[in-house]
Amino acid sequence: MTVEPLPSLDAHAHLSLSSSGVELARSGAVLAMTTSLEEADLAVGRREPLVIWGPGCHPRKVQSQQAFEAGRFRALCEPTAVVGEIGLDMGSRLYGCAPLDLQVRNFRQALEVLASMPRLVSIHSYHATRQVLDELRRRPIRVPVLHWWTGTAAETREAVALGCCFSVHSAVARQSKFRSHVPPDRLLVESDHGYNDPPAAIPCRVEWVEHLVGQQYGLEAAEVRRLVWLNLAAIVRETGTRSLLPDQMGAILDAASGDR
Ligand SMILES: [Zn+2]
């Protein structure tokens, strides 16, 4: 069975909690990240047909980092197939971040939770690609997804060997390290759409990054779309999270991957 046309699948975006389900439906399928446990409290109980909300703690958000609590994080991760965004950011000289020791403490606690609770985990690593790989080596998790990855070619090879997937943003899609070092079955695409970024009304759009990734891998954009759904289906199988998906999302995954 095939589902045509497949909706777009944005593997990392930030949606406004004040948007209605009808408004969110304009964005296609989205793995929606939160930046604090406070936001996640309001998000993970929502049921939109094509949105999976992930509990997160953004490394740039000082208040989020200070308020992180591992037990609360664990409880928020339990009912959802996706977690994020979490990670490390060492760009503090550029724009200010939570103190690195606090970021590392929280990231380690989050990975500890996720080591025994497999999920698709969207990870931020800006100016901290080496540090994130070191932490994943120290405490491996089932499916780390490196979002907006800016690591070197050598780090990219290392990440692939560690089992990472990559959600590729249009800003990095042309970099040859993906084509050269990342197998197609590790790819997702993302907008990193931020609802506070102007123009706020534009929903998530991943057509351009589908096109760019297609150019790199010699695929049509429609083939890239099918590929990312297949890759998400594989991640869901690997993490055993099929029962946690919204019904419509699960049905598309099943049909796209020919499971049933
Ligand atoms: Zn983000």
Boltz pocket constraint, residues with backbone or C-beta under 6 A from the ligand:
constraints:
  - pocket:
      binder: B
      contacts: [[A, 12], [A, 13], [A, 14], [A, 33], [A, 85], [A, 192]]
      max_distance: 6.0
